[in-house]
Amino acid sequence: MATTADIRNGLCINHNGEPWKIESFQHVKPGKGPAFVRTKIRNLNTGRLLDNTFTSGFKIDIIRIENRK
């Protein structure tokens, strides 16, 4: 298990039982309230792009993906 501090572009994660690849992320520290990470993630099965927000410290599952040659 990793946290939102480990998020990087190109990282593959398991979210809601499906594999997703992080296309881009932005760490946001608002003046009021807790910090959060705004991400754009792509579903590796369907190709769908999703805007998602993770609160700071949220636990994520990093998965390992191998490419076929």
Stockholm file with secondary structure:
# STOCKHOLM 1.0

chainA/1-69         MATTADIRNGLCINHNGEPWKIESFQHVKPGKGPAFVRTKIRNLNTGRLLDNTFTSGFKIDIIRIENRK
#=GR chainA/1-69 SS CBCGGGCCTTCEEEETTEEEEEEEEEEECCSSSCCEEEEEEEETTTCCEEEEEEETTCCBEECCCCCCC
#=GC SS_cons        CBCGGGCCTTCEEEETTEEEEEEEEEEECCSSSCCEEEEEEEETTTCCEEEEEEETTCCBEECCCCCCC
//
